[in-house]
Amino acid sequence: MKDTIIKVRGYHLDIYKHVNNARYLEFLEEARWALFDDNGALELLAQKNWGFAVVNININFRRAATVGDILCVRTQLGDFNQKSGILTQTIRNLKTEKIITEAQVTYVILDLNTNRALPLNDEIRTILTRVIS
């Protein structure tokens, strides 16, 4: 699990003066990059010639965020199946503690030599659990 803090800036807003829906996807991606970058996972994946690829995102918008809000994006490891896994991401307003957005992110681990999804075997699951938990 990892928390990433993001401050809402003016350029994140739409004409209604709240965060544009597409910006939430960027906030979620920023948190995923921080998760992998901050603990050496990117280097580990590169050594094995593997890639982390998002294949689906289901997102629920609960409340609007506005300029100056400080948001916490929490990223947690979810379930695995044979070839894909789930990351659960929640964005909440740090001041109000209210949930702004919730997302389920489905990913695969690619073999970058073949560009095909690898089975999520015990080795991959152990690595992901160590990195993300």
Secondary structure, DSSP 8 states (H G I E B T S, - for coil): -EEEEEE--GGGB-TTSSB-HHHHHHHHHHHHHHHHHHTTHHHHHHHTTEEEEEEEEEEEE-S---TT-EEEEEEEEEEE-SS-EEEEEEEEETTT--EEEEEEEEEEEEETTTTEE----HHHHHHHHHHH-
